[in-house]
Amino acid sequence: MTRRPLPHRREVLRGLGAASLVLCPGALSLLAACRKGDDTGDTSAGASLRFAVITDAHVKADPDSINNQTLLTTIAILNACDPPLDLVLLTGDLMDELPSDDPAYYDTHADTALHRFEAALAGLTAPALLALGNHDYFLAGGGLENALTDDLPAREALFQARLGLPGAWYRADVGGIAFYALNTMQPHPDAGWLPDSCGSFGPEQVAWLEQQLSDGVPAVLFFHHPLALDNAVTHGISRVIPFEVPRAEGGYEKYEGTEYEGWTDPIYAVLERFAGQILAAFAGHGHWFIQDTLAGFPVLETDSVGNSYQRTEVGEGDDAQPMRYHLVSIDLTAGTLTVANEALFTYNADSV
C-alpha cells in the first residue's frame, strides 16, 4: 500500500467517520469491494478522510456510448461504498469534445457531451472536485480531427457556469487537507508552445500554488497530464510519444528534436520545495495505472474510466465490474495516506 505520513498532526474536523475505507480481498465486484465488513480485520483508529480518484471518462454526446455507460456503472459503485466516500476527485478529460464555447449554445441544444456529463455527475452522492484535461478544451471534430479551442478562457468560463468550477484551478479544504485542482492546459510564454499532448501549468498558476502551499496545510494535488517521471515516461502508451509535463532533468529520448527538449516546467521546483507537506499527487491522461515518486511523495496515474487500455476489472463473467480508479483513505490521526484497492490492479505494466 502507498503510505505517506502527514508532516505534523492537526485538529480533525468533527463529523468524519472513525473507520477507514476497507477493501474486502477477493470481492467479486466493486460493490463488495467498497463495503466494510466486520470480518476484515480493520484495526484503524481515529478520524479518516475517504475519497476516490477517477479520470478520463471521455463522455460522449451519444447516450449509448460505452464510455458513458462505464461512468454510470462506476458512479453506482462509488455510491455504494460503506462507509460513504467523503469526496470524489476527477482528473480531467471529463468529456471527449464539445461543439461550442458559448454557454447560450447549451441552453438551446440538450444533446451534447456536456449535458450527458452533467446528468451523470448529478447521480454521484459524494461531493465531486473536477480538474480539466486536454479533451475538455477540444472542439468537435471526430477521430483525429480534434483541435483545441482558440479561446481557452472562454471554455473555462463555460465550465464555471455549467459545472460550478470556482476557476480554471482552485483549492478546496476538506477535513484539514487542502485539495488542489490544478490545470495542465496553461501555456508558458517562455516555452513558445501551447500544450496539447504535453501539458504545462503556466506561470500564473505556479505562483498561485507556491503562495497557497506556504501556509503549511497538508495537500493532495490532482491534475490531468502526468509528471515526467521515469515510470510515467517509459510505461503505457506514453512511452512512445511526448505525453507529460516536460522535465529536462529526465533526459528522455522521446523529447529529443521536439519543442519539449530541454524544457522543465517551473512546477517542479515548487513541488520539490513543498514536498514535505504533499501527501500525494494524482493524474490521468495516460489511461494506465502508473506509480512513481517525486521528492518522496507518491505520484499516481489512474486508468481511464472511458477508454481503458488495461481493462481493469474485478470479478469474472457476469459479475465483472470496472475497477478503474483509486480508492484512498487518509487517516487524520495516524497521519497516513493509503491506497486501499492497490492490490487489485498492477502499476506500471505494459500488459495485464
N, C-alpha and C positions, 0 to 999 in steps of 0.2 A: 504494500500500500504506500501511497505517496503521503508523506507527513512533513509538515513544516511548522516549527514552533513559533508562537507569537513572540514578538520582541519583548513584551512585558505584559503583565496582567492588567486588565481593565474592567471597570464595572460593567456587568452584563445587564442588558435591558430585561425588565420583568416580562413575563408572559411567554417567553420561549420555552418549548418543551425540554424536559430534562434528559430524555433518551436520545442518543444519536441515531442517525439513519442506519439501519441494519439491512444488509443484502443477504437473503437466505441462499446458501450454497445449494446448487442442484435444482434450483427452481425451474419449472417447465415453461414459465412465461414471465414476463417482466411485471405482470400484475402480482405474481407471487414474489418476485424479486424485490418489489418496493415495500412489501408488508413486513412489519416487525413481529416476529413470533417470539413467544415466551421461552422457546427451547433453543434459541440461537446462541446462548452463552454471552449475551451482551452484558458487559460489566462497566460500561461507561458511566461517568457521573458528571453532574453539573449541566449547565445550560449549553445547548448546541444550536448552531445555525445550519439548516439543511437546504441545499439548493441543487438544481440540475443545470447542466450546460448543454444546449443543442445548437446546431449550426447548419447552414447551407440547406435550408428547407426548399429553396428554389420553387416556391409556389407559382403555379401557372394559372392562366385565365380559364383553362379547361377544367371544369369541376371534377371530371373523371380522371384527371392526371394521377398517376401512381405517386408522384411527389406529394400532392395534396392529401391523398388517402393515407400515406405513411405518416405525414404530420399529424393528421387527426388521430390515428392509432397511437402515436407517441404521446399526444396530449392526454388521451384517455388513460394511458399507463401512468403518466406522471400524476394525474388527478387521483389515482387510486393509491398513491403512496401513503403509508401509515407508519409513523406519524406523517402528517401532511408536510409537503415541502414549504419552506418559507419564501422561496424565490425561484424563478427560472431565468437564466441568462441565455440570450440568443446572440450569437456572434457573427451575424451578417449573412448576406445573400438570402434575405428573408423571402424575396421574390426573384423570379428569373429575369424579368424585364417589365417595363411599363411604357405605355404609349405616349404619355404626356407629363410635363412638369406642372401644368396648370391645375390647381385644385378644383376649378369650376368644371373641368372635364369629367371628374369623378362624381359630380352631382348629377350629370345627365347620362352617364354610362355606368351601368351596375354590373358589368360582366368582366372586370379586369382582375389581374392577379392581386392587386391591392385589396379589392373587395373580398376575394377568397381568403387572403391572409387575415384581414380584419375579422372575418367570421370565425376562422379557426382560432385566433387568439382570444376571442370572446369566450370560447369554451374552456379556457385554461383557468383553473380555480386559484392557483398561486399567482402572486404579482409577477409581472414579467419586466425585465430590463432588456432593451434592444440596442444592439450596435449595428452599424451599417456596413455592408460589403460592396464589392465592385459591381455585382449584378443589380444591386439596389439603385445604381446610377445608370443602368443601361436603358436605352431606348429600344422599343420593339423592333426587331429585325428578323429574328428567327435564325436558328442554326448558328453559323459562324459569322453572321452579318450584324451581330450586336455591336453597338457603338455607344460610347459614353455620351451622356447628355453634355452639351456645351455650357450648361449653366448649373454647376454643382450646388450653389447656394439655393437655387430655386427648387431643386429636388429635395434638399434638406428641409426647406420650408414646407414642402408638401408633406413630408413625414411628421414634421412637428404639428401640422394642422390636423392630419388624419390619424396619426398613431400616438400623439401626445408626447413625442420626444421633447425633452427640455432643450435640446440643441443638437448640433452635429456630434458633439461629445459632451459628457456630463458626469457628475458624481452623484451617487445615491448612498447614504449611510443607513445601514441596517444592522441592528444588534451590536453596535460598536465597531463594525467593519465598514470601511469605505470601498464601495464598488465603483470602479471607473469604467464607463462605457467609452472606449476610445475609437477613433475613426482613422483608418489607414488609407483613406482616399483623399488626403490633403497634400497637394503638390508643394514641393520645397523649391523656392526660386533658385537656390544655388545648384540644384541638380539639373535643371533645364528639361525636365520631363514630367508628364502627367501620369500618375500611377494607373496602370491597367492590370497587367499580370502581376507586377510587383507593386508593393504598397509604400506609402510614406505617411508620416504623422504631421508634417508641416511645422514651421517654427512657432506659430501662434499656439497650437495645441501643446507642443512640447514645453513651452514657457509656462502655460497654464498648469500642466501636470506637475512640473517642478515646484511651482508655488503651492499647489494643493498638498503634495506629499510632505512638504516642510512642516506640517502640523503633527507629524509623527503617528497618525492613526493607522493601524494595520490595514493593508489594502489587498484587494483582489482586482486584477486588471482583466478586461476581456475586450477583444477586438477581432478583426477579420483576418488579415494577412498574417501568417506566422512570422516569428522572428527567424533570422538567418542563423540558425544553429545547426550543428552537424547532422543531427537526425532529421530535422525538417528539410534540409537541403538534399540529403542523399537517399531518402526513402519515399516511397509512393510516387505519384506522377510528378511531384516537384523535383525529382532527381534529374529530370530531362530538360526542363526549361526554367528560366528565372520565375520565381513564384512568391518570394518572401519580401520582407522589408530589408533592403540590402545592408550588408555589413562587410566592409572590405577586409576586416581582420580575419575572416574565414579563408580568404584566398581561394574561393571556389571556382573551379574551371569553367563552369557553365556561364559565369558572368564575363569571361574574357571576350573582348571585342564587342561588348554591348554597352549601352549607356549607363549600365549599373556598375561596371567595373571601376573599382577604386572609390566607390561612394559608400559612406556609412551614415545612416540616418542619425540625427542628433538624439533620438530617443534612447539609444543605447547608453549614452553617458549618464542620462538621468536615471535609468533603471539600475545601473550599477551603483550609482551614488546612494540610492534609497533601497537597495536590495534587502537590507535587514528588516524592513517592515513590510515587504511584499510577500504575501503568503503564497500566491500562485498567479500565473497569467494563463488565460485560455484564449485559443484562436481557432480559426476554421480554415476555409479556402482550399486546403489540400485534399479534402474528402478522405481522410485517413486518420487512424489513431496513432499519434506521434507523441513521444515523451522525451523531454530533454531538460536541461537546467541552464540558467543564466545567473552567474554570480551567487549561486547557492539556492535560488528559489526555482520550483518546478514550472516548466513551460509546457502546457498540454494542448495538443491539437485534437479536435473532436471530429469523428467521422461524420459525413453528410447524412442528414435525415432523408433528403430527397434523392440524391444521386450517389449512393454509397458505392465505393469501389470494393470495399471489403465485405459488404453484405452481411454485417454482423447481426446475428440473431441469437436468441435464447430459446431452447426447446426444439422439437422436431415435428415435422409434418404439420398437421392442423393446429398444433399447439405452439408453433414457432411465432415469435414476436420480434419485431425490430429492436435492437439494442444499440442505438447509435447516439449515445450521449454519455456524459459523465454524471454520476451521482456523487455529490460531495457533502461532507459534513465537517464543519469547523467546531471543535469542542472549545467553547469560550472559557472554560475553567481550566482545563489541562493545557490549553494553548497549542492544539494540533489541528492540521487540516488533513483529512483522509478522503481518498477516492474509494468509495465503498464498493463499486462494481468493477474495480480494476481487474479482478481475476477472471472476468467473463469475456474479455477481449484481449487481443495481442497488440502491443505497441510496436511500432517501427518494423512491421512485417510487410514485405512486398507481395506476399500472397498468404492467404489464410484458408 
